[in-house]
Amino acid sequence: MLRADVKEKLVQIVGSKNLLDSQESLLVYSYDATPNYQAQPDAVIKPRNTKDVQEIVTVCNEYKVPIVPRGSGTNLCAGTCPLEGGVVMLFTHMKDILEIDEENLTVTVQPGVITLDMINAVEEKGLFYPPDPSSMKISTIGGNINENSGGLRGLKYGVTRDYVIALEVVLPNGDVIRTGGKLAKDVAGYDFTRLMVGAEGTIGIVTEATLKLIPIPEAKKTMLALFDSLEEAGATVSSIIANKIIPATLEFMDQSTLEVVEDFAKIGLPTDVGAVLLIEQDGPKEVVERDIDKIAEICREQHAKSVQIAQTSEEGLALATARRSALSALARKKPTTILEDATVPRSKIAEMVKAIDEIAEKHQVEICTFGHAGDGNLHPTCMTDARNQEEIERVEEAFADIFAKAIELGGTITGEHGVGVMKAPYLAWKLGEEGVNAMKTLKMAFDPNNIMNPGKVFAKETKKRVTVQR
């Protein structure tokens, strides 16, 4: 519970309607989309503008009250779960698209803007914002920036950080800084813009963002390639890239995922194959036609059972929507669904998926795998029941083995979901203790009172490194 004097100061800033501390409100914001993590905040606050944020932060820093900035709560690493209490900060009043600048190809927004709403707004102007997290219908730009969200189009177009060119940020001491600008080049000092993207709200609060746009692609085509084995699908991914073709999306689903997604979406996806690749290309019409024909040829050379090219944009959209629904489909199977995130070099995809299957069998847990094959970002997803403590322990051991295997193959413990709480015990596996200590030094320089999303990124202790034996 907030101290009475602190609560009074915060109410003076935002008004009583924008400071919530009823039991119902605290319960709603005690968790995000991450299973098995929940802790109540002391209050929920809704700033109306940057000045409000600045004053809130100043008060919280003075009284050492934790602040957890939160978007729509779609986070999958417990990054917005208030494990140390304090104040959850919502941006429901700060959701305006401030400017679409067609001369400089930028859009400037407040952090509470829904990602898909912004995408639709810029597309009406013939412009394109490529990052497309699967949660884009409800996730916010502020949340995307905090987590450096990826998406299906990441292979060709990159992720959120590749489009953030300027930020307004409130620092933990209450100072407001502006980073970057509508510039193609800018090397004036440290790159604070890139530093803030993916920092999970641990060193500052984003209150405004300017994002780079590009012209909307002229044409788009989608295809589905079916394979008997994971190895054939993996070899096809490598061959497509080796032929110097970069598709807009190059997605992968294993057989277990296909069965569940088809049961959910009912669009005629095959369920009797080892793996499918969902491939989309966009750009000038003649380039799209040439690339799709060449990709189809490569798939057949790599022993695809079938190659189907969507004949209409509606058919292509249905295929992409089915892939985006994978988590929702899998979540129907058991009470608890744990969607994880590990990335390997794309040449190691088949080996990684095979290892995931073997690890699942070793620990006797059910894991389906899908993800962004083109950039090596896989999402092993475990269907389980959090009430079964013995099974949950086996699930945790399986994921530890998966992270270890990813690193062994030259990969990382997270490609787009962030570190948060879930991955914090494994961070040193990737960065080494020296790397983690360097990050802690940076965090404390910005936030000596540790009020910004405390308990995230840095674990109290590192998990013991495992050696995967298969």
Number of C-alpha atoms within 10 A of each C-alpha: 12 15 10 9 10 16 18 14 15 22 17 12 20 19 14 13 9 17 23 18 18 11 11 9 16 20 14 12 23 19 24 23 19 23 17 13 18 17 15 22 27 24 22 21 25 21 23 17 16 19 15 15 25 22 20 25 27 18 18 23 21 13 14 15 21 25 31 27 26 29 25 20 19 22 24 23 28 26 36 32 30 29 22 19 22 24 29 26 22 21 23 19 15 19 19 16 20 13 11 20 16 15 6 13 16 25 24 22 23 26 29 24 23 24 23 19 15 21 19 14 16 24 15 10 13 14 21 21 24 24 24 20 23 19 19 20 12 17 22 28 29 30 29 30 24 27 26 26 28 24 23 29 23 24 21 18 19 18 23 27 22 16 19 25 22 21 26 20 25 24 21 24 20 21 13 18 13 15 18 21 17 18 11 9 9 11 7 8 6 9 12 15 19 19 11 24 23 21 21 28 25 28 25 29 32 27 22 26 27 24 23 23 22 16 15 17 14 12 15 19 23 27 22 22 23 25 26 17 17 23 19 19 28 26 17 24 28 16 18 21 15 10 11 9 15 18 24 23 25 27 26 30 26 22 22 19 24 28 18 21 24 19 15 16 17 10 13 9 17 14 19 13 17 19 27 29 28 21 27 26 26 22 18 12 15 10 14 20 17 10 22 22 13 15 25 21 14 17 26 17 11 18 16 22 13 14 18 12 17 17 11 12 13 10 16 21 14 16 23 19 13 20 24 18 18 24 19 14 20 26 19 13 12 12 11 19 22 25 22 24 26 25 27 25 17 22 20 20 29 20 17 25 22 13 19 23 17 15 24 23 13 13 17 13 17 15 25 23 24 26 25 25 30 30 24 26 29 27 25 23 22 23 20 20 15 17 11 9 10 9 16 17 12 16 23 12 15 23 24 23 21 26 27 22 25 26 16 14 17 12 22 23 27 23 21 22 24 26 26 26 23 20 26 23 20 26 22 21 20 19 14 11 13 10 12 19 14 11 15 13 12 13 18 13 12 16 19 15 18 20 26 29 29 24 20 27 25 22 19 10 10 15 15 11 14 14 11 14 10 7
